[in-house]
Amino acid sequence: MKKIIIIFLLIVPFSFGQSTADTTFSVEVNLTVSPLFSFFRDERIPGLKDRTAVGYGGFVRVMWHPGHLLAMGLMSGYTFIVKDEINLNNISTKELNNLATARLTAIPLQIAVSMQSRGAEFGVGMGPYLMQSYIDYGTVALGKRLELGLTFFGSYVFSVSDLIFLGPEFRLLYLSYRGIISFMPSITFHLEPLRY
């Protein structure tokens, strides 16, 4: 009898308050596109006082949603952060003008974790960004490096059909080394190509 009471006391508290788990597992694909508003900790280029920039970006997020609040997956995409023109007054040649063009782009290669419930999703992408800088002054100089960053995202989607959803998404990107913070008010296109 004591064993039955002990088992009852151990099982009953854990059975209350727990809802039946949704046993539908799914693979979800999110596509987002948006403008990008970036703020730089330091000058973008020497002598340029403006520390803000406008660009654009698109992301793809593939998530495995195992029938609970938690979803896990991978995230990538492309962000065009800034394009600047550099005035080279001290250099004058007959072949080249005095303006050079500099661009900075980033490609996230991140692991994503999110919490999802009733159309709302909040999560974070963690991992490197492949930073690419271009300088064009007659010839193109290309520089690449991996830089750790975080991508925070939150969205709410509305059903278009049983497997297709659409809604707003807000992203915040943080690149630690360069001190760049970017805001992305986005539209997300959410697909569920696989349910099991």
N, C-alpha and C positions, 0 to 999 in steps of 0.2 A: 504494500500500500504506500509506503514511504517513497518508493521508486516512482510510482505513478504520479504522486503529488509533485515530486521534484521535476519530473519530465513535464508535467502540466505547467508548473510555474516557469519553466524555461522556455516552453514553446509559445504559450499564450501571449506574453508581452511582445514577442516578435511578429506575431500574426496580426495584431491590431495595427491599423494605420498603413498597412502595406496594400497597395492596389495590385490587381492582377497585371503582370507585366505584358506589354504588347509583344507578342512573339513574332511580329513581322519584321524581318531584317531587310534592309534596303541598301543599295548603292546609289548615292546622290551626286549629281554634277551641277555645280553652280558656275554660271558665266556672268561676269560683271564688267561694265564699261562706265567710265566717268571722267570728269575733269579732275585735276590734281592740283592742290594748293600747298606749296612747300615753304617752309621757314627754315633758314640756315642759321646755325649758331655763329659761324664765322662768315667772312666775306666769301662770296661764291668764287670770285677771282680777285687777285690783288688790285686794289684801287676802286673796286665796285662797291659802293656803300649799300646798295639795295640788297636786303637779305630775304626777300620773298620772291617766289616764282610761280608761274602757272604752267601746267603741263597737262598730260592726260595719261590714262592707264586702263588696262584690261587684265582681269584675273580669271583663272580657271581653278576651281576647287573640287576635288573628287573625294567624297566622304563615304565611309562605311558606317551605317547607322544600325547598331545591333539591337534594335527594339527597346532601347532605354533612352534616358535623356542624353547620354554621352555619345558623341560621334567622333571618329578619328579619320584622318586621311592626309592627302598631299595637296599642296597649293603652289601654283606657279603663275606666270603671266608676264607682262611687260609694262614698265612705267617710263614715260618720257618726262624727266624731272625738270630740265631747264635747257634753254638755248640762249647763249650770250654772244654778243659781238664785242671783240676786244680791239680797241684802237691802238695801233702800233705806230705812234707818231715818230718815234726815234729811228724807225727803219723805213727807208724809202728805196725802192728799186723800180726799174722801168717795167718789169714783168708783173709785179704784184701791187695791189693797192694796200692801203694802210689798215685794212680791217681783216681780222681773223675770226673765225666762227668756232665757238666751243659748245659742246653738247654733253649732257650727262643723262644716262639711262640706267635702269636697274631691272634685273630679272630675279624674282624671288624663287628660291628652291627650298621650300619650307614644309615642315610637318605641321598639320593643323589639328586642333582639338576644339570641339565646340559642345555646347549644351543646347538641345533643341526641345521645344515644347509648343504644340498648337500653332505652328507657323512662325514662331519667333526662334531666332538662333543668335547666340552670343559665343564668340570664340576668339582664339588667338593662333596665329601662325608663328612658328619659331624656327630659326635657322638662318642660313646665309642669303644674302643678295649678291648676285653677280653684277658688280658696278662696271659700267663701260663709259669711258670718257673719250671724246673725239675732239681733236683740234684740226681745223682745216685752214691752211694758209698756203695755198698753192699745191701742197701735198697734204695727205691726211695722216695724222699721228693718232694711234689708237692705244689706249691703256685699259687694262682689265685688272680687277682684284675682287676677292670675296670679302664681304663685310657682313658681320652679324647684325641681324635686325629682328624686329617684332612687327607683326601686322595684327592689329586688333580689329574685329569686325562684328557688326550687329545688323540683323535684318529681320524683316517681317514680310512674309510672302502670302499672296492670295491665290486661291486655286483658279486656274484657267481650265484644266481638265483633271482627270484622275491622277495623271503622272506629270503634269506641267503646272508650274507655279511662277508667279511674277510679283516683284515688289521692290521697295526701297532697301538700300543697304548703305551703311556708313562705315568707312574704313579709316583707321589711323595707323600710319606707317612711322616707325622709328628706326633710324639708322644711327647706331651709336658712334662710330668712328668720326663721321663728318658732322654729327650733330644736326641731322636733318629730321624734321617732323613734317609729315605730309597728311593732309586731310582729303578724303575722297568721298563726296556724296554720290552714291552709285545707284544704278538700277540693276537688280540681279534677276537672272533667268534661271530657275531651279527645275531640274529634270530628275526623275527617278526611273532610270532605264531598267533597273532590276529590283524586283521584290521577291523574297522567298521566305 
